[in-house]
Structures are given as C-alpha cells and as structure tokens.
C-alpha cells in the first residue's frame, strides 16, 4: 500500500496555487502594458515559452526571473508576488 504524506500534498497544492496566482499577475501586468508574450520576452531576456509556462501556472518563477520581468514591465516585485 502506498502511503501519502498529507503535508507533502498540501505543500504541493500551495506551490501550485502560488504559481497560478503569480502567473495571473504577470499576465495582468503584461496585458495592461499592451505587451505580447514575445514582446515581454524581448524586453526581459526570458523566452516566450517560459513566460507562457509562468502565466499558465506550470512553473514557479525564481527570484532572478521575477526581477527581470518586473524590470521589463516597470513594476515592483510586490506587484508580481
């Protein structure tokens, strides 16, 4: 029988919730500035594929990525997290 650690499951879901929340904020700030994913990619130096994965909540951004995105969109880190 496979044992499931409830804390690990909760932690995983919290991480996914955070990824989705951050992704929604990135997309909201990007579209408010009239930027496409490719446009943001050019400004930030992050691939459009990574931006897509972030916006869809499939990836949790590290601090360096958040800093690049924030700088490219002229927003604070707090606005993205």
N, C-alpha and C positions, 0 to 999 in steps of 0.2 A: 504494500500500500504506500502511496506517495504522500508524504507529509508536506503541507503548505504552511509556510511561516506567514501568519497574518500580518505581522509588522512589515515584512518584505513586500507583501501585496499592497498594503496601504501606502508604503513609500513609493512603490512603482506608480500607483494611481496618482499620487500627489505630484510626482515628477511629470507625468503626462498632463495633468491639469495645468501645471505651471508652464509647460511647453506650449500648450494651446493658448493660454492667456497671453503669454509673451508674443506668440505668433500673431494673434489678433491685434495686439498693439502695434507691432511692426507694420502689418498691412494697413491698419488705420492711418498711421502717420505717413506711410508711403503714398497712399492714395490721396490723402489730404494735400500733399505737395505735388500732386499730378505726375508722380513718377511711376513708370512701369517697373517690373522686377528687373528687367535688363538695364534700365536707367539707373536704378539703385545699385545694381551690381557694378556698373562702371564707376559710379561715384565712390563706392565703398571698397572696391577691390575684392569683393566676395562674389563667388559665382552665382548666377541667377538660379541654378539648380539648388544651391544651398539656401538661398533666400526663399525659394518655393517650399522647401522642406521645413524651414523655420516657421513660415507663415501657416503651414498646414499642421503644425504641432508634431511633426515627425522627428524633430531634432531639438534638443535643448542647447541654446547658444552658450558658448563660453564667454568670459568677460571681454576678451580681445575682440570677438565678433560683435558683441553688443556695443563696444566702444566705437568700432568702425562704422556700424550702422547709425549710431547716434550722431556721430560727427558728420556723416554724409547727409543726414536729414536735418541737421542743426537743432537737435533735441537733446535733452538731458538723458542720462541713463535711467533716472527715475521714471521718465515718461514711457520707457520700454519695459520696465520690470514691475 
